Amino acid sequence: MVDKRIPLANFKSELEGILSVPAEFLLVYKKTPTTASTFGTTEREWAQPNETLETLGDDPQIAVRLGRALRPGEVRGKIYQLKINDTQERFSLLFEWVLSSGVQIGQMKKDILAELKSRHGIEIPPEK
């Protein structure tokens, strides 16, 4: 149990002691119910250091994952594979990727394609 007034920075410090993992590698996501057009819940990274659980509503739900916290100028994105001929599963999540400002689009595309090849064996030429 934690006090709902605890800020994110302090919450991560508490988790750091329990999990023996540095706070900078703990990603905390807040779960929110979705609209009728989608199913289940959505997760958003909880990154405001002074925000408290209190601001998340009456019944806050969170998920904690290992990973690197985003630095200024970075955004986390998801890479999906579109499956046009599959009527059961139209798309599948391949991996998450950190997009950085200042990196040229061509270089980012090459990096993503290299990761796609190493993780899933899918080879796509950069000029496509």
C-alpha positions, 0 to 999 in steps of 0.5 A, spaced: 500 500 500 502 507 498 499 513 500 495 516 494 499 523 495 506 520 493 509 523 487 512 519 482 519 521 483 518 518 491 514 512 488 520 510 484 524 511 490 520 506 494 520 501 488 527 502 487 528 499 494 523 493 493 526 491 487 533 493 487 533 496 480 535 503 479 529 508 479 532 510 472 530 503 469 523 503 472 517 505 467 511 506 470 504 506 466 498 509 468 492 504 466 485 508 463 479 505 461 478 506 453 472 508 450 467 504 447 470 503 440 476 500 443 477 494 448 480 493 454 484 499 457 490 503 454 496 505 458 500 511 458 507 512 461 507 516 467 512 521 467 511 527 470 515 527 477 511 531 481 504 528 479 501 523 484 496 517 484 491 522 487 491 525 480 489 519 476 482 518 479 479 514 484 481 507 482 488 508 479 491 502 476 499 502 474 504 497 471 511 497 472 516 495 467 523 495 466 526 499 461 530 506 460 526 512 461 525 517 456 530 523 455 528 530 453 527 530 446 525 523 445 518 519 444 517 512 445 513 509 438 511 502 437 512 498 430 507 494 427 506 489 422 500 490 417 497 483 415 492 485 409 490 478 408 489 475 415 482 476 417 483 474 424 489 478 426 490 485 422 496 487 425 501 485 430 506 489 434 513 487 432 517 492 437 517 499 441 522 504 438 525 510 441 525 516 436 530 522 438 529 529 435 535 531 431 536 524 428 535 524 420 529 520 418 533 516 413 538 514 419 532 512 423 529 508 418 535 504 417 536 503 424 529 500 425 530 496 419 536 493 422 532 492 428 526 488 424 531 484 421 535 482 427 529 481 431 524 478 426 528 476 420 524 480 416 529 484 411 526 490 407 531 494 403 531 502 405 529 504 399 522 501 399 
